[in-house]
Amino acid sequence: MSTFPGLIEEIPGISVDRFDGKNFDSFAYFLSHYHVDHMQGLNYEFFAHLQQCNRYLYCSRISKIFLSSVYPEICIRELDLNERISVEYGDTSGTADILFVTCISAGHCPGSVMFLFERADKSILYTGDFRINSSDFAKIAPLHLHGGFKKPSPRKLTKVYLDTTFLDPDFATFPTRKDSISVMCDVIANWLATGPRNIVILECSANYGPEFLFMELSRFFSKPIHVKRNVYNNYCRIPDLSCHITNDPSTPIHACMSKREARWGLKCRPDVLKKHTLTVVPSTCKWKGKDTSVIGTWDDVRERTFNLCFSMHSSFEELKAFVQYFKPDEIFPCVCPKHLERYIYDLLEEIKRKPEEEKKDVVQEDEKYTLQVLKHKDIDKSWMKDY
């Protein structure tokens, strides 16, 4: 859960992922992705303020699709990935200034992005929520300097505002999303094969975020996933996602209820008995301090419930690799509860002090930058440029 207050210390006059309090008076606004903890203050009053003051909210194409279903599109400006643009804004002294912004895929959920802000001699990276395989760091072009025939070198970052959700040795490693989904597909396939009445409930913790699961399950079983009505209405506006979801409850795989509702059976199919229901719980917090190489286990208490280790945030080792690769001058933890503040800052300092030789270079020069998206020969991945 983000604790970032929204203001970038080095760039007075802009706000990111927070739109209330002092942020209300900023001159330019940025949204990294469409998750509630990054949208505080984003309401009709805020958009009326944008219209009145002729100011804008900047975000990715997919986030704009989600937002414009509720708020006036005229106030929302879409940013293309890896394209450096200039944004004119006023700073807190009332002076007009120019800010250069580059939008970079964050690998967290559809539409999630990082922002590279450049102003004067400062380069500031705001990661939002992100998960990027360490083998892909060198392929993120905007975060590297390219000169002649020399190998691109990491850009010097003045400061990184970092997603520290799992900056904890108890969350040392996570399986790749590819491996997690492979295990999940096997479990679900075995369950559906045991009887024609069997169905599956995906017990997801958030309305938005599990889209990667939905897409891969739909492709594997050639069946759409039944999702919540409000989620369906938004997903339908994204052509490459709409084919993987449905509002028809006759499909055997469901993600149409909240976690609390899912424990009491399938509301959309009252004819289905509990003994015909398998529940799959994609989770990360359940795996704190556990061996994540196991990937999934059957629940000891709940019948016919399979717990899957699945993360859309970077693990401790992935965060460590990111920091040691880019070597920012400063790091601001964007998930930092007050009672853990000293602990988190001490961990970051320890990571920054680690010797260079501890890093593992797993970069393949000829590998395509895919952010762990599964490779299917029969799939058009063109929309994944915003994923």
Secondary structure, DSSP 8 states (H G I E B T S, - for coil): -----SB-TTSTTEEES--SGGGGG-SEEE---S-GGG-TT-SHHHHHHHHHHT--EEE-HHHHHHHHTTS-GGGEEE--BT-EEEEEEE-TTS-EEEEEEEEEE-SSSTT-EEEEEEETTEEEEE--S----GGGGGG-GGGEE--TTS--EE---SEEEE--TT-SGGG-----HHHHHHHHHHHHHHHHHT-TT-EEEE--SSSSSTHHHHHHHHHHHT--EEE-HHHHHHHTTSHHHHTTEES-TTSSEEE-S-HHHHTT--TT-TTS-GGGEEEEEEESGGGTTS-GGG-EEE-SSSTTEEEEE--SS--HHHHHHHHHHH--SEEEESS--GGGHHHHHHHHHHHHHS-GGGS-----TT----TT----TT---GGGGG-
